[in-house]
Amino acid sequence: MIVLDNEAQRTIVQDAVDTFPDECCGFLYGHEDSSGRRYITEAHVVKNVKDGDKRRRFEIAPHDYLEAEQYAEAHQLELLGVYHSHPNHPAIPSEHDRAAAQPFFSYVIISVNDKEPGPIRSWRLNDDWQFEEENNHLLAQ
């Protein structure tokens, strides 16, 4: 299960709306408890550096991954995943998303249709390298 706190959710939604019609992207930080429940307390916007059409793809620069790891360590957080938007498409991972995914990360996807935020869903790779949806809950503040 993944739990997004309100501020992290606001960051993701605002980034998706502001970046539309392109895909937005960013990092997810927080903690994972002993039962595997992930608490996302921070979402940080990252520049989509994909060459060409950013409406269907996103790419995060290698130095941004390094900075994200350093931030997590400096703030006693875990880098738990990545979020991105699907402009005018459902919050379901594409084959491109799956091919680029890493096993440990949660992949939060927000659908945004004509600047209107839609569902937020989270996915993780299973042992067969296929996405499975994570239960997604908002943490009341």
Secondary structure, DSSP 8 states (H G I E B T S, - for coil): -EEEEHHHHHHHHHHHHHHTTS--EEEEEEEE-TTS-EEEEEEEEE----SS-TTS-----HHHHHHHHHHHHHTT-EEEEEEEEEETS-S---HHHHHH--SS-EEEEEEEETTEEEEEEEEEE-TTS-EEEE-EEEE--
